[in-house]
């Protein structure tokens, strides 16, 4: 039994004719027609290509807005130092080393994306396979979450010019935009800003993928993804509020 057939058995699907792997087709398919695209991806059973795209695009975009990221990091360090700026002078000097920081921030950005996908995979696998009694291998849930990350890549592409234009790493299409200029940077603003339109789109797409993989209804798949998203929002919002 080949890998594609094994995937069909694991998801309870009737084996169908093989589907060719087409990274370009499926990348845009996730954006415009995720339901059909996930069925193709599950049958073709591949994810390495999209993970490489995630690594290259996320790391490349970080290099574009790297200076803004460094400025924000240094400003926050100085702000936290308060009346003891001497305590952060050595750290500020470190961040002024462009060659070193570009390498380190590229690696940390890439690592962060992989960890993000992994966390979603673990939580979705737990809820779908254990809590709801679905049947699928962990690697197949990883495949769904990896492909759904296309939405986050779109977010990063949209966000990058906004960061460059506003010179603020906080720029983006989030609910923090409803606050007045005087409220920007407050604890409440930081907490609410974790709610963004692309995050909602992302969990909906994951839900569609889970429904295709586990043969759940789309409503159930999105409901499970919503639980994971809500947990992430609560944790991220709490950290942002108290940071």
Buried (B, 14 or more C-beta within 10 A) or exposed (E): EEEBBBBBEBBEBEEEEEBEBBEEEBBEBBBEEBEEBBBBBBBBBBBEBBBEBBBEBBBEBBEBBBBBBBBBBBEEBBEEBEEEEEEBEEBBEEBEEEEEBBEEBBEEBBEEBBEBBEBBBBBBBBBBBEEBEBEBBEBBBBBBBBBBBBBBBBBBEBBBEBBBEEEBBBBBBBBBEEBEEEEBBEEEBBBBBBBBEBBBBBBBBBBBBBBBBBBBEBEBBBBBBBBBBEEBBEEBBEEBBEE
